[in-house]
């Protein structure tokens, strides 16, 4: 998981320095964050035999956890990131795009839907 976080951070740094558009860099960072959160959710599922109810469960064990001893010491992420537009990433279970869950950002317009820079970004794309 540490490797994935490092790769995500490196991808973000490269994107910011290489891409001429700040908007593209923000989209790239959001995609890296979403991939990191998706990996953390999958790891949580492997450890706890179910998907979390919300993203907060990746930081601290939920009180309703059936087997608290299976929860990874220190959690699955150190802290929950905000998307590049200052909003929390969103989580939906079951997913609306054919998967067991969705992790997503509403993009630059901070509302559902949109096109271009305003398009929603998620683990389905």
C-alpha angles and dihedrals in degrees: 000000000000089000091053091050091049091048090049092050092047091049090052093050092048092047093052093049099040107037114077094214123072089205091060090048090053091051090049092051091049091052091050091049091048091051090050092049091046090054091048091051091051091049090049089052092051092050099041101030093235140060119263119260091227140359092260087073088071091064102039133013111262115239090235094059110135095215110023091180089068092058112106113250108249094020130256099285128022093229137348111259125223119232117256090265093059098258127120117255112255128230129199127183122221095030121241093217102061099278131103091254143005126221110188152150125220090226131224096331091054092223135095117277127010139137136250112359089356094057120119114254121210148147089272094069 
